[in-house]
């Protein structure tokens, strides 16, 4: 039992050393990196959600974009990629033509 306690104590000590090193002089850089990663994950989450909604709307009837643009014969992955591309283009202000016509 004593050996197990010593091993756990060493793990806690190692964890404390890592946390101390992170809160040192590099803590501002770490905060910036974590904030950046949170923003990237948020953008990916919301563009994915809107692309899924856009794709479900596009599949509802023959009047919507999946049928009108000829993507009905493509697989669901390709249809999702086109929807995600359009959402991302709208987010950045770029022109998004799923057919590639300029």
C-alpha positions in Angstrom: 0.0 0.0 0.0 2.9 2.4 0.7 4.3 2.0 -2.8 1.0 2.8 -4.4 0.7 6.0 -2.3 4.2 7.0 -3.2 3.5 6.5 -6.9 0.3 8.6 -6.6 2.2 11.3 -4.7 4.8 11.4 -7.5 2.1 11.8 -10.1 0.6 14.7 -8.3 4.0 16.3 -7.9 4.7 15.9 -11.6 1.3 17.4 -12.5 1.9 20.3 -10.1 5.3 21.0 -11.8 3.7 21.0 -15.2 1.0 23.4 -14.0 3.6 25.7 -12.4 5.6 25.8 -15.7 2.4 26.7 -17.6 1.6 29.6 -15.3 5.0 31.1 -15.6 6.2 33.4 -18.3 4.5 31.5 -21.1 1.0 31.8 -19.7 0.1 34.7 -21.9 1.1 32.8 -25.0 -0.8 29.8 -23.8 -3.9 31.9 -23.2 -3.7 33.3 -26.7 -3.3 29.8 -28.2 -6.2 28.4 -26.3 -8.4 31.4 -27.2 -7.4 30.9 -30.9 -8.3 27.2 -30.7 -11.6 28.0 -29.1 -12.5 30.4 -31.9 -11.4 27.9 -34.6 -13.5 25.1 -33.0 -16.5 27.5 -32.7 -16.3 28.5 -36.3 -16.1 24.8 -37.4 -19.0 23.9 -35.1 -21.3 26.7 -36.4 -20.4 26.3 -40.1 -21.0 22.5 -39.8 -24.4 23.2 -38.1 -25.5 25.7 -40.8 -24.2 23.4 -43.6 -26.3 20.5 -42.3 -29.3 22.8 -42.1 -28.6 24.2 -45.6 -28.2 20.6 -47.0 -31.4 19.4 -45.3 -33.3 22.4 -46.9 -31.7 21.6 -50.2 -32.9 18.0 -50.2 -36.6 18.9 -49.4 -37.9 19.3 -52.9 -36.9 19.5 -56.5 -37.1 23.3 -56.3 -34.1 23.6 -54.0 -30.4 23.9 -54.7 -29.4 20.2 -54.5 -31.7 19.4 -57.4 -31.4 22.7 -59.4 -27.6 22.5 -59.4 -27.5 18.9 -60.3 -26.0 17.5 -57.0 -28.8 15.0 -56.6 -26.7 12.3 -58.2 -23.7 13.0 -55.9 -23.2 11.2 -52.7 -24.1 12.7 -49.3 -20.5 13.5 -48.5 -20.0 15.6 -51.7 -23.4 17.4 -51.1 -22.2 18.2 -47.5 -18.9 19.5 -48.8 -20.6 21.8 -51.3 -23.0 23.1 -48.5 -20.1 23.7 -46.1 -18.2 25.5 -48.9 -21.2 27.8 -49.5 -21.6 28.5 -45.8 -17.9 29.2 -45.4 -17.9 31.5 -48.4 -20.9 33.4 -47.0 -19.1 33.8 -43.7 -16.0 35.2 -45.4 -17.9 37.4 -47.9 -16.6 35.4 -50.9 -18.7 34.5 -53.9 -19.9 30.9 -53.6 -21.1 29.3 -56.8 -21.5 25.5 -56.2 -21.2 24.9 -60.0 -17.9 26.7 -60.3 -19.2 29.2 -62.9 -17.7 32.6 -62.6 
